[in-house]
Amino acid sequence: MAAVVMYPGGVEDVQVITDRPTSAAPDPERHRLAQADAGEQDWRAWGPYLSERAWGTVREDYSEHGTAWDYFPHDHARSRAYRWNEDGMAGVCDDRQTFCFALALWNGKDPILKERMFGLGGDGGNHGEDVKEYWWYEDSTPTHSFMRWRYHYPQAAFPYDELVAVNALRGRDDTEYELVDTGIFDDDRYWAVTVDYAKASPTDMCILVTVANRGDRAERLHVLPTLWFRNTWAWGLPGGDRVPKLVGEDARLVGEHWVLGQIVLEGDGAPTPLLCDNDTNAERLWGLPGRSAYPKDGISDHVVAGAATVNPDREGTKGSLHYVLDVPAGGQRQIRLRLTRTAPPPASTPPPPADLGDDFDSVLWARRAEANRFFTGVIPEGASADEALVARQAIAGLLWGKQFYHFDVKRWLEGDPGSPPPPPGRRHGRNSHWWHMTSFDVISMPDPWEYPWYAAWDLAFHCVTMARVDPGFAKEQLLLLLREWYLHPNGQIPAYEWAFGDVNPPVHAWAALKVFEIDGSRDHEFLARVMHKLLLNFTWWVNRKDTGGNNVFEGGFLGLDNVGPFDRSAALPVAGVLEQSDGTGWMAMYALNLLDMAIVLAEHDRAYVDTATKFFEHFAYIAAAAYDQGLWDDEDAFFYDVLRLADGSQVPLKVRSVVGLLPLAATTRLTARTLHRLPELGARLRWFLTNRPEYADVIGARRLGPDGRQQRLLSMVGPDQVVRLLARMLDTDEFLSEYGLRTLSRAHLDKPFSVTLGGQEFCVGYEPAESTSGLFGGNSNWRGPIWMPTNFLLISALRDYAAFFGDDLQVEYPTRSGVKRTLDEIADDLSARLISLFTRDDWGRRPIYGAAQLFQTHPDWRDLICFPEYFHGDNGAGLGAWHQTGWTALVADLILTLRR
């Protein structure tokens, strides 16, 4: 049986695994992971931690009004040294980003060297920031012992100006104008560039660059593997003016750094070393003298225009090996490179020549085979070859999304000694209350180009899929945002770079439990460490986001951008408080997550019993309050946000959106075994039922479990409500689509919701694709499209209810179909619908690629999978950030669960 199909796009690299190794067969990648976790060998020290974009980020923005895209645009990126981190294509670096390696290309026609991906900023795209290039993360093992990256580079001049101009003319009702729309890939006139990485040791990488001419005539391509040091010397910091050194010697670049030691990039053939400095070209940008006579853009100007802008002495802090390849039509050429740390400091002896022959081949082929061995052990035998391909590329993209993230907020607010002071308003503006935060870590990012900064709730979902291949890293990531240099002293978890003080949904506890279970439910120390910090965060929520003290919660946008009729994070249009069904549902779920943690930990430490009873009670208060305070509409059988006005009156905002479905996720079971082991909890439950009967709807349901013993259901959506709410959720005229659950009921297509507040009318209508309004930035849309994280949570909730009700509870699926199914069967089918977004249908088409024929039918494109941010609510086409593997990588978890 074919279990895994590898490496689309090149006949020599297609591998179909038919013999699955036995459990006793050695798995070198798992051995490397064990060595890394034990601190024996740091196999994670080097990885794809170099961002795809550092320009246009908050970190690099020192403007008066926080206009990041304008302050550091793409046009500056080739000439201006970054302050906080670097970027590049197919890039790798060490986990402190001392050095960086990436690929640069030139097709002989572009006005600049292709050193980074081009795209439009938030002010240039008609639906927000949008990259205008095509590349894919085809493979990666967790230790990055083997990785593969693919890019399609046009042979004609890249249409920079056309992309800018046409998108500027398009409004929010129009689709985005993409690179493929320009016709530049017609007649297959492009370069398919593939980069393979294979580690011989933690600090020794064999790199194979393959450039294939897909066109019908011979072409020339300039390939420039580039090595450089991150600029740490130009900012005037005390003791920070020491400059590393890079020297060009024949076919290699030799670097010296006082911490890293000696590092060498060596290539085969006869490339020309080109050297300059990773310093700003101040003369080009501002007409001012700069630090270096050969600044950062010197290699680009030299290659493209023949300028004398590289150092004739072949010294600097940035260097390239310049290859000029003439490739016949349909042919390909390869470049072998080896990137090696050859000696610790002071590294004064000349490095030995790199082995680019037999040893190179042995390492490359061994790591490819070991990667296949590893993923054969991860992906179930029941997965189809196409599902296995999707799962492997989803995981690869998630692993490539690990980025070095450096940001000292206090230093950023005050400015560097060697730079002009930031505007005074900065001290009271963006992130000014987060001066304590210092980041210098490798973090899982939502997207290496469009979102090259972490987001708290995104990262929680990343860790669930990450735990399938690297539970050690997943646990480290969840703990990281709870460390004292991230978590605010008041207990708030930072949301994301543009506004750390915004509020993301509290899913950290849920994710920690999932990771704990995936890892074998044995790392109690991890669970305890997480819980201790989450107690602070839970208290912050209770103190800051329950204004009325009535156990219903606010929270603002809560990651759902434009889901409501107005911006939920901004000042309300009238005096009052917005009490949110999702905020209350999240907090009920949070309380149950902490209850579950306490129950697990109480097996080893009875002190946690008190914590368990505390969160049992707190859940009961929150869940009951949702009904008492009017969030549940019994006539509509739905939860709504409620605007509580200053005079005490209420205005229910009757938008049927995912906001009203999320309370389903607040559920867990108390088994007879748990109540027997924790009699104090059982006693408290019985006391509640006797003395507080009003809570019976959320804690009183009981039935016999599979073991024949009593179990209790704790749920914000009780047995009477769950069937009615599921009837809404599973209705094809409302939330259920062919490809998963929409975020807004399709009923709002014909009947948009409208409310008048403060003399203004606010409306919400069903929009299955991109947002047509600028609300909350306008670059994401929660008014109809399908989003992976909320679907994943609701599927998980269905399985939790199924564990309680078993096969006794069956509901119509779809609603009004006359066909009844168990909740497990429904969860399976919803999983299959989401998986089908990515897999080929009966016509060989992948729904995510919509009407893009090149992606649907071309053999060189159709098996290269992107993982978009969200999906069209009716046809499943991918939308938003095109490479947002992040939480969209949850599709891999769905495949692994469904086919296990």
Secondary structure, 3 states (H helix, E strand, C coil): CCCEEECCCCHHHCEEECCCCCCCCCCHHHHHHHHHHHCCCCCCCEECCCECCCCCCCCCCCCCCCCHHHHCCHHHHCCCCCCCCCECEEEEEECCCCEEEEEEEECCCCCCCECCCCEECCCCCCCCCEECCCEEEEEECCCCCEEEEEEEEECCCCCHHHHHHHHHHCCCCCCCCCHHHHCCCHHHCEEEEEEEEEEEECCEEEEEEEEEECCCCCEEEEEEEEEEECCCCCCCCCCCCCCCEEEEECCEEEEEECCCEEEEEEECCCCEEEEECCCCCHHHHHCCCCCCCCCCCHHHHHHHHCCCCCCCCCEECEEEEEEEEEECCCCEEEEEEEEEEEECCCCCCCCCCCCCCHHHHHHHHHHHHHHHHHHHHHCCCCCCHHHHHHHHHHHHHHHHCEEEEEEEHHHHHHCCCCCCCCCHHHHHCCCHHHCCCEEEEEEECCECCCECCCEHHHHHHHHHHHCCCCHHHHHHHHHHCCCCCCCCCCCCCCCECCCCCCCCCCCHHHHHHHHHHHCCCCCHHHHHHHHHHHHHHHHHHHHHCCCCCCCCECCCCCCCCCCCCCCCCCCCCCCEEEEEHHHHHHHHHHHHHHHHHHHHHHCCCCCHHHHHHHHHHHHHHHHHHHHHCCCEECCCCEECEEEEECCCCEEEECCCEHHHCHHHHCEEEEEHHHHHHCHHHHHHHHHHHHHCHHHHHHHCEEEECCCCCEEEEEECCCHHHHHHHHHHHCCCCCCEECCEEECECHHHHCCCEEEEECCEEEEECCCCCCCCCCHHHCCCCCCCCECHHHHHHHHHHHHHHHHHHHHHCEEECCCCCCCEEEHHHHHHHHHHHHHCCCCCCCCCCCHHHCCCHHHHHCCCCCCCCCCCCEECCCCCCEECCCCCHHHHCHHHHHHHHHCC
